[in-house]
Amino acid sequence: MIPLQRPPLPAELGERLRQRSSHLREIELSTAAVRREWKNARTVRDGLRRSLVEMAAGHARCMYCCDSFGTDIDHFQPIALAPLRAFDWPNHLLACSYCNSNEKRELYPCDEVSGECLLIDPSRDDPSDHLRLLFTSGRYAGRTPKGRQTILTFGLNARIELVRGRIDAFLLCKDTLSSSARREEAGGRGRAAELLSALSRRPNGDVLHAMLAQRHLPDAPRMFGADAVRGLHRLAALLAAPP
């Protein structure tokens, strides 16, 4: 997972959501009834998906696994638990069908004492506060109870295709970052920027994000290679530049 910025909704869509939420307060709040309301709100769902795609990393990647294409609008707090949040913009995240239907489903684990949700919401939490990526193994280690529960709920380490994808992404990131640094030093600044921009949009963006976060560490040249670290610094500058 990587941290995401939730953009403001277009005014018309925001008003539609408010109207839908008001309507929910007037009907029988059974799970089935609210789900029917959600299913029938096609125009609203289409608008929400466009805003979620704008918010997503890369080419509309799943906000949980960062690997697959985001196909579903997930209710972070499920409709069964919070029917009045069915049309609540802060409760919507873009998910792939596997994360949404096979892993998270209706799960919403909470701390027994505090009641705090034990799943990372990447639009509110910084995942790096709760998760640490082990580059060479492709697995996550939980820093906190929320991180550990997130790993379990989404199967972030149990799904071998995700683990292998992160290992491959780490190798590809190191190679592309090193190549871009060498190209820039040889005068190919434009091509180097294109490589870095393409790299930032690839699947498994959580790997590149974790590398960027650790580029200042004294151990970074050993972990990534000196050329790759230069590439990371250049990529960070490109990402920080105004559009």
Secondary structure by P-SEA (a helix, b strand, c coil): cbbbbbccccaaaaaaaaaaaaaaaaccccaaaaaaaaaaaaaaaaaaaaaaaaaccccccccccccccccccccccccccccccccccccbbbbcccccccccccbbbbccccccccccccccccccccccccccccbbbbccaaaaaaaaaacccccaaaaaaaaaaaaaaaaaaaaaaaaaaacaaaaaaaaaaaaaacccaaaaaaaaaacccccccccccaaaaaaaaaaaaaaaccc
